[in-house]
Amino acid sequence: MTEAQRKFVELEKQRESIKKFHEDFAEAIAKVKEEIGFDGYFQDNEGTVYKIVDPSGRWIDYDKISYTRTKRPTEEKSPRPLSVKEAELMGYNLPKK
């Protein structure tokens, strides 16, 4: 088997669990959206602030609900940026470095 074929088989074996994760995540974010609505905020126990947003369209896979968030204390920057300033303006206290 080639390296590309080995990698394909390895990933293909994970496909069902990854599919299940995405289904579970879509259900979880939909429930949060029902609770707080689009443009609603919440904060986790680590201090990260999340905002539920109506995403702009994506070419391949259009998500009906999305989110942005502040960076976690362990991150240099957030991969889904929500500014600290915006979160603080909404009344959230974020952990300081």
matplotlib code that plots the C-alpha trace (Angstrom):
import matplotlib.pyplot as plt

x = [0.0, 1.3, 1.5, -1.4, -3.5, -2.6, -3.6, -6.9, -7.8, -6.9, -9.2, -11.9, -12.1, -12.7, -15.4, -18.4, -17.3, -16.4, -19.8, -21.5, -19.4, -20.6, -24.2, -24.0, -22.3, -25.0, -27.7, -25.9, -25.4, -29.0, -30.2, -27.9, -29.4, -32.9, -31.9, -30.2, -30.9, -28.7, -26.3, -26.6, -23.6, -22.5, -19.4, -17.8, -16.1, -12.6, -13.8, -14.1, -17.1, -19.1, -21.5, -24.1, -24.1, -25.9, -23.0, -22.3, -22.7, -20.0, -19.3, -19.5, -21.2, -23.6, -24.1, -27.4, -26.0, -22.4, -20.5, -17.5, -15.5, -12.8, -9.5, -9.0, -6.3, -4.1, -4.4, -2.4, -5.5, -9.0, -9.6, -13.1, -12.4, -14.7, -12.9, -12.2, -13.4, -16.8, -17.2, -16.3, -18.8, -21.4, -20.5, -18.3, -15.2, -12.4, -9.4, -6.2, -2.8]
y = [0.0, 3.5, 6.2, 8.0, 4.8, 4.2, 7.7, 7.3, 4.0, 5.6, 8.5, 6.5, 4.4, 7.6, 8.9, 7.6, 9.0, 12.3, 12.4, 11.7, 14.5, 17.0, 15.9, 16.2, 19.6, 20.9, 19.8, 21.4, 24.7, 24.7, 24.3, 27.1, 29.3, 28.4, 29.6, 32.8, 33.6, 35.0, 37.6, 36.1, 35.7, 33.3, 32.6, 29.3, 28.3, 29.2, 32.7, 32.3, 34.3, 32.9, 34.7, 32.8, 34.3, 33.9, 32.8, 34.1, 31.4, 28.9, 27.5, 23.8, 23.4, 26.1, 26.1, 27.6, 28.6, 29.5, 31.2, 33.4, 33.3, 35.0, 33.3, 30.8, 31.5, 28.9, 30.4, 33.1, 34.0, 32.6, 30.7, 32.2, 35.7, 37.6, 40.6, 41.0, 44.6, 43.5, 40.8, 43.4, 45.9, 43.2, 43.0, 39.9, 39.7, 38.0, 36.4, 38.5, 37.1]
z = [0.0, -0.8, 1.8, 0.2, 0.2, 3.9, 4.8, 2.9, 4.7, 8.1, 7.5, 5.9, 9.1, 11.1, 8.7, 10.6, 14.0, 12.4, 10.7, 14.1, 15.7, 13.1, 13.5, 17.3, 17.0, 14.6, 17.1, 20.0, 18.3, 17.2, 20.8, 22.0, 19.2, 20.4, 23.9, 23.1, 19.4, 16.7, 18.0, 21.5, 23.7, 26.5, 28.4, 29.3, 32.6, 31.2, 30.3, 26.6, 25.2, 22.3, 20.0, 17.8, 14.3, 11.0, 8.8, 5.3, 2.7, 2.0, -1.4, -0.6, 2.8, 4.0, 7.7, 8.9, 12.3, 13.2, 16.1, 16.8, 20.1, 22.0, 22.2, 24.9, 27.6, 26.0, 22.4, 20.7, 18.7, 18.1, 14.9, 15.0, 16.2, 18.5, 19.8, 23.5, 23.2, 21.8, 24.6, 27.3, 25.8, 26.2, 29.9, 30.0, 32.2, 30.4, 32.0, 31.9, 30.9]

ax = plt.figure().add_subplot(projection="3d")
ax.plot(x, y, z, "-o")
ax.set_aspect("equal")
plt.show()
